[in-house]
Amino acid sequence: MRTFVLAMVAAMAATTAMAETALGTTGLTLNTEAEAQYKVDAETTTIKLTPELSYALMGVDLTAATTLNVYDNAGGFTLDDEFDHMPTIDLGATYMMRDDLELELGTAYDLEAKERSEITLTATFNF
């Protein structure tokens, strides 16, 4: 449990330090999310870091992101292992048609396997 508390503190500090950052006046932003998770029954702790680059263009938000495993209680610090293989890049586009209708297009590309995952089109209605 002590490990989980330390992981949560690290995640909160990382999230605060790496919040949304505008990259000049280019319209690009870097959004980074740090997630610490403790599974009670399995007694496992993990920390993941997800940097996301986004660009807003005429009402469409384009994103590219990847998830990096930073720590797990079985292997310890694992971020350096992430650089031993090519990442999977999550790609997406979001468009708000109206205040109550959002369209989203998403896929992922595995640079290691050199293949794309299923393309998903989602429409979300809010009422």
N, CA, C and O atoms as a GROMACS GRO file, in nm:
protein
  508
    1MET      N    1   0.084  -0.119   0.000
    1MET     CA    2   0.000   0.000   0.000
    1MET      C    3   0.087   0.125   0.000
    1MET      O    4   0.052   0.226  -0.061
    2ARG      N    5   0.201   0.118   0.068
    2ARG     CA    6   0.292   0.233   0.072
    2ARG      C    7   0.339   0.266  -0.069
    2ARG      O    8   0.354   0.384  -0.104
    3THR      N    9   0.363   0.163  -0.151
    3THR     CA   10   0.406   0.184  -0.289
    3THR      C   11   0.299   0.258  -0.368
    3THR      O   12   0.330   0.347  -0.447
    4PHE      N   13   0.172   0.222  -0.344
    4PHE     CA   14   0.063   0.289  -0.414
    4PHE      C   15   0.057   0.437  -0.378
    4PHE      O   16   0.039   0.522  -0.466
    5VAL      N   17   0.072   0.468  -0.251
    5VAL     CA   18   0.068   0.608  -0.207
    5VAL      C   19   0.182   0.686  -0.272
    5VAL      O   20   0.162   0.798  -0.320
    6LEU      N   21   0.302   0.628  -0.276
    6LEU     CA   22   0.415   0.694  -0.341
    6LEU      C   23   0.390   0.711  -0.491
    6LEU      O   24   0.424   0.814  -0.549
    7ALA      N   25   0.330   0.610  -0.552
    7ALA     CA   26   0.299   0.618  -0.695
    7ALA      C   27   0.197   0.727  -0.723
    7ALA      O   28   0.211   0.800  -0.821
    8MET      N   29   0.096   0.739  -0.638
    8MET     CA   30  -0.006   0.844  -0.656
    8MET      C   31   0.056   0.983  -0.641
    8MET      O   32   0.023   1.073  -0.718
    9VAL      N   33   0.143   1.000  -0.543
    9VAL     CA   34   0.209   1.130  -0.524
    9VAL      C   35   0.293   1.162  -0.647
    9VAL      O   36   0.291   1.275  -0.695
   10ALA      N   37   0.367   1.064  -0.698
   10ALA     CA   38   0.449   1.087  -0.818
   10ALA      C   39   0.363   1.121  -0.938
   10ALA      O   40   0.398   1.210  -1.016
   11ALA      N   41   0.250   1.052  -0.953
   11ALA     CA   42   0.161   1.078  -1.066
   11ALA      C   43   0.099   1.217  -1.057
   11ALA      O   44   0.089   1.287  -1.158
   12MET      N   45   0.058   1.257  -0.937
   12MET     CA   46   0.000   1.390  -0.922
   12MET      C   47   0.103   1.498  -0.948
   12MET      O   48   0.072   1.599  -1.011
   13ALA      N   49   0.225   1.478  -0.903
   13ALA     CA   50   0.332   1.575  -0.928
   13ALA      C   51   0.364   1.582  -1.076
   13ALA      O   52   0.383   1.690  -1.132
   14ALA      N   53   0.370   1.467  -1.141
   14ALA     CA   54   0.399   1.464  -1.284
   14ALA      C   55   0.288   1.527  -1.364
   14ALA      O   56   0.314   1.599  -1.461
   15THR      N   57   0.162   1.502  -1.326
   15THR     CA   58   0.049   1.560  -1.398
   15THR      C   59   0.049   1.711  -1.386
   15THR      O   60   0.021   1.782  -1.483
   16THR      N   61   0.081   1.761  -1.267
   16THR     CA   62   0.086   1.905  -1.248
   16THR      C   63   0.200   1.966  -1.328
   16THR      O   64   0.183   2.072  -1.389
   17ALA      N   65   0.313   1.900  -1.330
   17ALA     CA   66   0.429   1.954  -1.400
   17ALA      C   67   0.416   1.942  -1.550
   17ALA      O   68   0.475   2.021  -1.624
   18MET      N   69   0.338   1.844  -1.598
   18MET     CA   70   0.330   1.820  -1.740
   18MET      C   71   0.190   1.839  -1.795
   18MET      O   72   0.147   1.764  -1.882
   19ALA      N   73   0.120   1.936  -1.746
   19ALA     CA   74  -0.015   1.962  -1.795
   19ALA      C   75  -0.008   2.015  -1.938
   19ALA      O   76   0.099   2.017  -1.998
   20GLU      N   77  -0.121   2.056  -1.991
   20GLU     CA   78  -0.127   2.104  -2.129
   20GLU      C   79  -0.029   2.218  -2.154
   20GLU      O   80  -0.025   2.315  -2.078
   21THR      N   81   0.050   2.205  -2.260
   21THR     CA   82   0.150   2.304  -2.292
   21THR      C   83   0.134   2.345  -2.438
   21THR      O   84   0.143   2.260  -2.527
   22ALA      N   85   0.111   2.472  -2.464
   22ALA     CA   86   0.104   2.522  -2.601
   22ALA      C   87   0.246   2.534  -2.654
   22ALA      O   88   0.335   2.583  -2.586
   23LEU      N   89   0.266   2.488  -2.777
   23LEU     CA   90   0.398   2.493  -2.839
   23LEU      C   91   0.406   2.615  -2.930
   23LEU      O   92   0.389   2.606  -3.051
   24GLY      N   93   0.433   2.729  -2.870
   24GLY     CA   94   0.440   2.855  -2.944
   24GLY      C   95   0.303   2.894  -2.997
   24GLY      O   96   0.201   2.870  -2.933
   25THR      N   97   0.303   2.955  -3.115
   25THR     CA   98   0.177   2.998  -3.177
   25THR      C   99   0.141   2.907  -3.293
   25THR      O  100   0.068   2.948  -3.383
   26THR      N  101   0.189   2.786  -3.292
   26THR     CA  102   0.168   2.692  -3.402
   26THR      C  103   0.032   2.626  -3.400
   26THR      O  104  -0.009   2.567  -3.500
   27GLY      N  105  -0.039   2.634  -3.288
   27GLY     CA  106  -0.166   2.564  -3.274
   27GLY      C  107  -0.149   2.424  -3.218
   27GLY      O  108  -0.247   2.356  -3.190
   28LEU      N  109  -0.024   2.380  -3.200
   28LEU     CA  110   0.004   2.249  -3.141
   28LEU      C  111   0.005   2.259  -2.990
   28LEU      O  112   0.054   2.357  -2.934
   29THR      N  113  -0.048   2.156  -2.924
   29THR     CA  114  -0.040   2.148  -2.779
   29THR      C  115   0.009   2.010  -2.741
   29THR      O  116  -0.019   1.911  -2.809
   30LEU      N  117   0.082   2.004  -2.631
   30LEU     CA  118   0.129   1.878  -2.577
   30LEU      C  119   0.056   1.854  -2.446
   30LEU      O  120   0.072   1.930  -2.351
   31ASN      N  121  -0.024   1.749  -2.441
   31ASN     CA  122  -0.100   1.712  -2.322
   31ASN      C  123  -0.041   1.582  -2.270
   31ASN      O  124  -0.031   1.485  -2.346
   32THR      N  125  -0.003   1.578  -2.145
   32THR     CA  126   0.056   1.457  -2.089
   32THR      C  127  -0.024   1.414  -1.967
   32THR      O  128  -0.056   1.494  -1.880
   33GLU      N  129  -0.056   1.285  -1.963
   33GLU     CA  130  -0.132   1.230  -1.851
   33GLU      C  131  -0.047   1.125  -1.782
   33GLU      O  132   0.008   1.036  -1.847
   34ALA      N  133  -0.036   1.135  -1.651
   34ALA     CA  134   0.031   1.032  -1.570
   34ALA      C  135  -0.077   0.960  -1.491
   34ALA      O  136  -0.160   1.024  -1.426
   35GLU      N  137  -0.075   0.827  -1.496
   35GLU     CA  138  -0.177   0.748  -1.428
   35GLU      C  139  -0.111   0.646  -1.337
   35GLU      O  140  -0.029   0.565  -1.382
   36ALA      N  141  -0.145   0.649  -1.210
   36ALA     CA  142  -0.099   0.548  -1.114
   36ALA      C  143  -0.219   0.462  -1.079
   36ALA      O  144  -0.328   0.514  -1.053
   37GLN      N  145  -0.200   0.331  -1.078
   37GLN     CA  146  -0.311   0.240  -1.052
   37GLN      C  147  -0.266   0.130  -0.957
   37GLN      O  148  -0.158   0.073  -0.973
   38TYR      N  149  -0.348   0.102  -0.858
   38TYR     CA  150  -0.322  -0.008  -0.764
   38TYR      C  151  -0.441  -0.103  -0.769
   38TYR      O  152  -0.554  -0.061  -0.747
   39LYS      N  153  -0.415  -0.229  -0.797
   39LYS     CA  154  -0.520  -0.331  -0.799
   39LYS      C  155  -0.514  -0.404  -0.666
   39LYS      O  156  -0.416  -0.472  -0.634
   40VAL      N  157  -0.620  -0.390  -0.589
   40VAL     CA  158  -0.624  -0.440  -0.451
   40VAL      C  159  -0.614  -0.592  -0.446
   40VAL      O  160  -0.532  -0.646  -0.372
   41ASP      N  161  -0.696  -0.663  -0.524
   41ASP     CA  162  -0.695  -0.809  -0.519
   41ASP      C  163  -0.564  -0.867  -0.572
   41ASP      O  164  -0.510  -0.962  -0.514
   42ALA      N  165  -0.514  -0.814  -0.679
   42ALA     CA  166  -0.390  -0.864  -0.739
   42ALA      C  167  -0.265  -0.809  -0.669
   42ALA      O  168  -0.156  -0.862  -0.687
   43GLU      N  169  -0.283  -0.703  -0.590
   43GLU     CA  170  -0.173  -0.636  -0.520
   43GLU      C  171  -0.064  -0.591  -0.617
   43GLU      O  172   0.055  -0.616  -0.595
   44THR      N  173  -0.106  -0.526  -0.727
   44THR     CA  174  -0.010  -0.475  -0.824
   44THR      C  175  -0.023  -0.324  -0.835
   44THR      O  176  -0.131  -0.267  -0.820
   45THR      N  177   0.088  -0.261  -0.860
   45THR     CA  178   0.095  -0.117  -0.878
   45THR      C  179   0.158  -0.088  -1.013
   45THR      O  180   0.260  -0.147  -1.049
   46THR      N  181   0.097   0.003  -1.090
   46THR     CA  182   0.154   0.043  -1.218
   46THR      C  183   0.147   0.195  -1.232
   46THR      O  184   0.058   0.259  -1.176
   47ILE      N  185   0.241   0.250  -1.306
   47ILE     CA  186   0.239   0.392  -1.342
   47ILE      C  187   0.260   0.398  -1.493
   47ILE      O  188   0.353   0.338  -1.546
   48LYS      N  189   0.172   0.471  -1.561
   48LYS     CA  190   0.180   0.489  -1.705
   48LYS      C  191   0.183   0.637  -1.738
   48LYS      O  192   0.123   0.718  -1.667
   49LEU      N  193   0.252   0.671  -1.843
   49LEU     CA  194   0.264   0.808  -1.890
   49LEU      C  195   0.213   0.811  -2.034
   49LEU      O  196   0.256   0.730  -2.116
   50THR      N  197   0.122   0.904  -2.064
   50THR     CA  198   0.065   0.913  -2.199
   50THR      C  199   0.082   1.055  -2.253
   50THR      O  200   0.000   1.142  -2.225
   51PRO      N  201   0.188   1.078  -2.331
   51PRO     CA  202   0.201   1.208  -2.398
   51PRO      C  203   0.112   1.212  -2.522
   51PRO      O  204   0.105   1.114  -2.597
   52GLU      N  205   0.045   1.324  -2.544
   52GLU     CA  206  -0.044   1.340  -2.659
   52GLU      C  207  -0.018   1.474  -2.725
   52GLU      O  208  -0.019   1.578  -2.659
   53LEU      N  209   0.006   1.471  -2.854
   53LEU     CA  210   0.024   1.592  -2.933
   53LEU      C  211  -0.106   1.619  -3.005
   53LEU      O  212  -0.159   1.530  -3.072
   54SER      N  213  -0.159   1.741  -2.992
   54SER     CA  214  -0.286   1.771  -3.058
   54SER      C  215  -0.276   1.901  -3.138
   54SER      O  216  -0.194   1.989  -3.109
   55TYR      N  217  -0.361   1.909  -3.239
   55TYR     CA  218  -0.364   2.025  -3.327
   55TYR      C  219  -0.509   2.052  -3.363
   55TYR      O  220  -0.582   1.963  -3.405
   56ALA      N  221  -0.550   2.176  -3.344
   56ALA     CA  222  -0.687   2.217  -3.378
   56ALA      C  223  -0.686   2.284  -3.514
   56ALA      O  224  -0.610   2.378  -3.538
   57LEU      N  225  -0.771   2.235  -3.604
   57LEU     CA  226  -0.776   2.286  -3.740
   57LEU      C  227  -0.922   2.297  -3.785
   57LEU      O  228  -0.986   2.194  -3.807
   58MET      N  229  -0.974   2.416  -3.798
   58MET     CA  230  -1.110   2.443  -3.846
   58MET      C  231  -1.215   2.360  -3.772
   58MET      O  232  -1.302   2.300  -3.836
   59GLY      N  233  -1.209   2.356  -3.641
   59GLY     CA  234  -1.308   2.286  -3.561
   59GLY      C  235  -1.282   2.138  -3.542
   59GLY      O  236  -1.358   2.070  -3.473
   60VAL      N  237  -1.175   2.086  -3.602
   60VAL     CA  238  -1.139   1.945  -3.587
   60VAL      C  239  -1.015   1.936  -3.499
   60VAL      O  240  -0.915   2.002  -3.526
   61ASP      N  241  -1.021   1.853  -3.395
   61ASP     CA  242  -0.906   1.829  -3.309
   61ASP      C  243  -0.838   1.701  -3.354
   61ASP      O  244  -0.897   1.593  -3.346
   62LEU      N  245  -0.713   1.713  -3.401
   62LEU     CA  246  -0.635   1.598  -3.445
   62LEU      C  247  -0.538   1.561  -3.333
   62LEU      O  248  -0.475   1.649  -3.275
   63THR      N  249  -0.526   1.431  -3.302
   63THR     CA  250  -0.439   1.388  -3.192
   63THR      C  251  -0.352   1.270  -3.232
   63THR      O  252  -0.390   1.188  -3.316
   64ALA      N  253  -0.234   1.263  -3.170
   64ALA     CA  254  -0.144   1.149  -3.180
   64ALA      C  255  -0.087   1.127  -3.041
   64ALA      O  256  -0.036   1.220  -2.979
   65ALA      N  257  -0.097   1.002  -2.992
   65ALA     CA  258  -0.054   0.973  -2.855
   65ALA      C  259   0.006   0.833  -2.847
   65ALA      O  260  -0.016   0.751  -2.936
   66THR      N  261   0.080   0.807  -2.740
   66THR     CA  262   0.130   0.673  -2.711
   66THR      C  263   0.134   0.656  -2.560
   66THR      O  264   0.143   0.754  -2.486
   67THR      N  265   0.128   0.533  -2.514
   67THR     CA  266   0.132   0.505  -2.371
   67THR      C  267   0.266   0.441  -2.336
   67THR      O  268   0.308   0.344  -2.400
   68LEU      N  269   0.333   0.497  -2.236
   68LEU     CA  270   0.462   0.446  -2.190
   68LEU      C  271   0.447   0.390  -2.050
   68LEU      O  272   0.397   0.458  -1.961
   69ASN      N  273   0.488   0.266  -2.030
   69ASN     CA  274   0.487   0.205  -1.898
   69ASN      C  275   0.609   0.254  -1.822
   69ASN      O  276   0.722   0.235  -1.867
   70VAL      N  277   0.587   0.317  -1.707
   70VAL     CA  278   0.695   0.376  -1.629
   70VAL      C  279   0.739   0.285  -1.515
   70VAL      O  280   0.858   0.271  -1.490
   71TYR      N  281   0.642   0.224  -1.445
   71TYR     CA  282   0.674   0.145  -1.326
   71TYR      C  283   0.570   0.036  -1.305
   71TYR      O  284   0.451   0.057  -1.328
   72ASP      N  285   0.616  -0.079  -1.262
   72ASP     CA  286   0.526  -0.180  -1.206
   72ASP      C  287   0.600  -0.249  -1.092
   72ASP      O  288   0.722  -0.260  -1.094
   73ASN      N  289   0.523  -0.296  -0.995
   73ASN     CA  290   0.587  -0.350  -0.875
   73ASN      C  291   0.661  -0.481  -0.901
   73ASN      O  292   0.744  -0.520  -0.819
   74ALA      N  293   0.633  -0.550  -1.011
   74ALA     CA  294   0.705  -0.674  -1.042
   74ALA      C  295   0.841  -0.645  -1.105
   74ALA      O  296   0.940  -0.711  -1.073
   75GLY      N  297   0.846  -0.547  -1.195
   75GLY     CA  298   0.970  -0.518  -1.266
   75GLY      C  299   1.040  -0.392  -1.223
   75GLY      O  300   1.151  -0.364  -1.269
   76GLY      N  301   0.977  -0.314  -1.136
   76GLY     CA  302   1.036  -0.187  -1.092
   76GLY      C  303   1.021  -0.081  -1.200
   76GLY      O  304   0.920  -0.076  -1.270
   77PHE      N  305   1.122   0.003  -1.213
   77PHE     CA  306   1.122   0.111  -1.312
   77PHE      C  307   1.137   0.050  -1.451
   77PHE      O  308   1.238  -0.015  -1.479
   78THR      N  309   1.038   0.069  -1.537
   78THR     CA  310   1.036   0.003  -1.668
   78THR      C  311   1.039   0.099  -1.786
   78THR      O  312   1.030   0.055  -1.901
   79LEU      N  313   1.051   0.228  -1.761
   79LEU     CA  314   1.048   0.325  -1.872
   79LEU      C  315   1.161   0.301  -1.971
   79LEU      O  316   1.141   0.316  -2.092
   80ASP      N  317   1.280   0.262  -1.922
   80ASP     CA  318   1.391   0.239  -2.014
   80ASP      C  319   1.365   0.119  -2.107
   80ASP      O  320   1.423   0.113  -2.215
   81ASP      N  321   1.279   0.024  -2.067
   81ASP     CA  322   1.243  -0.088  -2.153
   81ASP      C  323   1.157  -0.044  -2.270
   81ASP      O  324   1.155  -0.110  -2.374
   82GLU      N  325   1.085   0.067  -2.256
   82GLU     CA  326   0.997   0.117  -2.361
   82GLU      C  327   1.075   0.157  -2.486
   82GLU      O  328   1.019   0.161  -2.596
   83PHE      N  329   1.202   0.188  -2.471
   83PHE     CA  330   1.282   0.232  -2.584
   83PHE      C  331   1.351   0.115  -2.655
   83PHE      O  332   1.428   0.136  -2.748
   84ASP      N  333   1.322  -0.009  -2.611
   84ASP     CA  334   1.378  -0.128  -2.675
   84ASP      C  335   1.292  -0.174  -2.793
   84ASP      O  336   1.333  -0.263  -2.868
   85HIS      N  337   1.174  -0.116  -2.810
   85HIS     CA  338   1.085  -0.152  -2.919
   85HIS      C  339   1.015  -0.027  -2.971
   85HIS      O  340   1.011   0.076  -2.904
   86MET      N  341   0.961  -0.039  -3.090
   86MET     CA  342   0.889   0.073  -3.151
   86MET      C  343   0.751   0.085  -3.085
   86MET      O  344   0.691  -0.016  -3.050
   87PRO      N  345   0.700   0.207  -3.069
   87PRO     CA  346   0.572   0.226  -3.001
   87PRO      C  347   0.452   0.204  -3.093
   87PRO      O  348   0.465   0.192  -3.214
   88THR      N  349   0.336   0.200  -3.030
   88THR     CA  350   0.209   0.205  -3.101
   88THR      C  351   0.156   0.347  -3.085
   88THR      O  352   0.145   0.397  -2.973
   89ILE      N  353   0.123   0.410  -3.195
   89ILE     CA  354   0.074   0.548  -3.195
   89ILE      C  355  -0.078   0.546  -3.214
   89ILE      O  356  -0.128   0.493  -3.313
   90ASP      N  357  -0.150   0.605  -3.118
   90ASP     CA  358  -0.295   0.620  -3.129
   90ASP      C  359  -0.325   0.749  -3.203
   90ASP      O  360  -0.275   0.855  -3.166
   91LEU      N  361  -0.405   0.741  -3.308
   91LEU     CA  362  -0.439   0.857  -3.390
   91LEU      C  363  -0.589   0.882  -3.383
   91LEU      O  364  -0.668   0.788  -3.381
   92GLY      N  365  -0.629   1.009  -3.378
   92GLY     CA  366  -0.770   1.040  -3.369
   92GLY      C  367  -0.805   1.177  -3.422
   92GLY      O  368  -0.719   1.265  -3.435
   93ALA      N  369  -0.931   1.194  -3.453
   93ALA     CA  370  -0.985   1.322  -3.494
   93ALA      C  371  -1.124   1.336  -3.431
   93ALA      O  372  -1.204   1.242  -3.433
   94THR      N  373  -1.150   1.453  -3.375
   94THR     CA  374  -1.279   1.479  -3.310
   94THR      C  375  -1.339   1.607  -3.368
   94THR      O  376  -1.269   1.706  -3.387
   95TYR      N  377  -1.468   1.602  -3.395
   95TYR     CA  378  -1.538   1.719  -3.449
   95TYR      C  379  -1.672   1.733  -3.379
   95TYR      O  380  -1.750   1.638  -3.372
   96MET      N  381  -1.700   1.853  -3.326
   96MET     CA  382  -1.829   1.882  -3.264
   96MET      C  383  -1.922   1.938  -3.372
   96MET      O  384  -1.908   2.053  -3.413
   97MET      N  385  -2.018   1.856  -3.418
   97MET     CA  386  -2.112   1.901  -3.521
   97MET      C  387  -2.206   2.005  -3.464
   97MET      O  388  -2.232   2.108  -3.527
   98ARG      N  389  -2.258   1.978  -3.344
   98ARG     CA  390  -2.345   2.070  -3.271
   98ARG      C  391  -2.307   2.056  -3.125
   98ARG      O  392  -2.218   1.979  -3.090
   99ASP      N  393  -2.374   2.130  -3.039
   99ASP     CA  394  -2.348   2.120  -2.896
   99ASP      C  395  -2.380   1.981  -2.841
   99ASP      O  396  -2.324   1.940  -2.740
  100ASP      N  397  -2.472   1.910  -2.908
  100ASP     CA  398  -2.514   1.780  -2.858
  100ASP      C  399  -2.467   1.662  -2.944
  100ASP      O  400  -2.507   1.548  -2.919
  101LEU      N  401  -2.383   1.687  -3.046
  101LEU     CA  402  -2.339   1.580  -3.136
  101LEU      C  403  -2.188   1.591  -3.162
  101LEU      O  404  -2.140   1.691  -3.216
  102GLU      N  405  -2.117   1.487  -3.122
  102GLU     CA  406  -1.972   1.482  -3.142
  102GLU      C  407  -1.938   1.363  -3.230
  102GLU      O  408  -1.986   1.252  -3.206
  103LEU      N  409  -1.854   1.384  -3.331
  103LEU     CA  410  -1.806   1.276  -3.417
  103LEU      C  411  -1.659   1.252  -3.388
  103LEU      O  412  -1.580   1.345  -3.371
  104GLU      N  413  -1.623   1.125  -3.381
  104GLU     CA  414  -1.484   1.090  -3.350
  104GLU      C  415  -1.439   0.977  -3.441
  104GLU      O  416  -1.511   0.880  -3.462
  105LEU      N  417  -1.318   0.991  -3.496
  105LEU     CA  418  -1.256   0.891  -3.582
  105LEU      C  419  -1.126   0.851  -3.516
  105LEU      O  420  -1.046   0.937  -3.478
  106GLY      N  421  -1.101   0.722  -3.502
  106GLY     CA  422  -0.980   0.680  -3.434
  106GLY      C  423  -0.923   0.551  -3.489
  106GLY      O  424  -0.995   0.466  -3.542
  107THR      N  425  -0.792   0.537  -3.476
  107THR     CA  426  -0.720   0.416  -3.512
  107THR      C  427  -0.587   0.417  -3.438
  107THR      O  428  -0.557   0.510  -3.364
  108ALA      N  429  -0.508   0.316  -3.458
  108ALA     CA  430  -0.374   0.309  -3.400
  108ALA      C  431  -0.282   0.246  -3.504
  108ALA      O  432  -0.327   0.169  -3.589
  109TYR      N  433  -0.154   0.279  -3.496
  109TYR     CA  434  -0.056   0.220  -3.586
  109TYR      C  435   0.059   0.165  -3.504
  109TYR      O  436   0.123   0.238  -3.429
  110ASP      N  437   0.084   0.036  -3.519
  110ASP     CA  438   0.193  -0.031  -3.448
  110ASP      C  439   0.318  -0.022  -3.535
  110ASP      O  440   0.327  -0.087  -3.639
  111LEU      N  441   0.414   0.060  -3.492
  111LEU     CA  442   0.536   0.079  -3.570
  111LEU      C  443   0.624  -0.045  -3.572
  111LEU      O  444   0.700  -0.064  -3.666
  112GLU      N  445   0.614  -0.129  -3.470
  112GLU     CA  446   0.692  -0.254  -3.463
  112GLU      C  447   0.639  -0.355  -3.566
  112GLU      O  448   0.716  -0.411  -3.643
  113ALA      N  449   0.509  -0.377  -3.564
  113ALA     CA  450   0.446  -0.475  -3.655
  113ALA      C  451   0.417  -0.416  -3.793
  113ALA      O  452   0.387  -0.489  -3.888
  114LYS      N  453   0.426  -0.283  -3.805
  114LYS     CA  454   0.398  -0.212  -3.929
  114LYS      C  455   0.257  -0.240  -3.980
  114LYS      O  456   0.236  -0.271  -4.097
  115GLU      N  457   0.160  -0.229  -3.886
  115GLU     CA  458   0.021  -0.249  -3.926
  115GLU      C  459  -0.071  -0.158  -3.847
  115GLU      O  460  -0.041  -0.118  -3.734
  116ARG      N  461  -0.184  -0.126  -3.910
  116ARG     CA  462  -0.284  -0.038  -3.852
  116ARG      C  463  -0.392  -0.122  -3.786
  116ARG      O  464  -0.423  -0.232  -3.831
  117SER      N  465  -0.447  -0.069  -3.679
  117SER     CA  466  -0.560  -0.138  -3.614
  117SER      C  467  -0.690  -0.095  -3.681
  117SER      O  468  -0.689  -0.016  -3.775
  118GLU      N  469  -0.800  -0.147  -3.632
  118GLU     CA  470  -0.933  -0.115  -3.684
  118GLU      C  471  -0.960   0.036  -3.677
  118GLU      O  472  -0.927   0.101  -3.578
  119ILE      N  473  -1.019   0.090  -3.782
  119ILE     CA  474  -1.062   0.229  -3.781
  119ILE      C  475  -1.202   0.235  -3.722
  119ILE      O  476  -1.291   0.160  -3.763
  120THR      N  477  -1.223   0.324  -3.625
  120THR     CA  478  -1.350   0.334  -3.556
  120THR      C  479  -1.409   0.473  -3.575
  120THR      O  480  -1.341   0.573  -3.553
  121LEU      N  481  -1.534   0.480  -3.615
  121LEU     CA  482  -1.608   0.606  -3.625
  121LEU      C  483  -1.717   0.602  -3.519
  121LEU      O  484  -1.798   0.509  -3.515
  122THR      N  485  -1.717   0.705  -3.432
  122THR     CA  486  -1.811   0.709  -3.322
  122THR      C  487  -1.890   0.840  -3.327
  122THR      O  488  -1.832   0.947  -3.346
  123ALA      N  489  -2.019   0.830  -3.310
  123ALA     CA  490  -2.106   0.948  -3.297
  123ALA      C  491  -2.162   0.946  -3.156
  123ALA      O  492  -2.218   0.845  -3.112
  124THR      N  493  -2.149   1.057  -3.084
  124THR     CA  494  -2.197   1.065  -2.947
  124THR      C  495  -2.302   1.177  -2.938
  124THR      O  496  -2.275   1.292  -2.973
  125PHE      N  497  -2.422   1.140  -2.890
  125PHE     CA  498  -2.530   1.236  -2.871
  125PHE      C  499  -2.541   1.264  -2.721
  125PHE      O  500  -2.541   1.172  -2.640
  126ASN      N  501  -2.550   1.390  -2.685
  126ASN     CA  502  -2.570   1.431  -2.546
  126ASN      C  503  -2.706   1.497  -2.534
  126ASN      O  504  -2.737   1.591  -2.607
  127PHE      N  505  -2.788   1.447  -2.440
  127PHE     CA  506  -2.920   1.508  -2.421
  127PHE      C  507  -2.956   1.506  -2.275
  127PHE      O  508  -3.064   1.552  -2.237
   0.00000   0.00000   0.00000
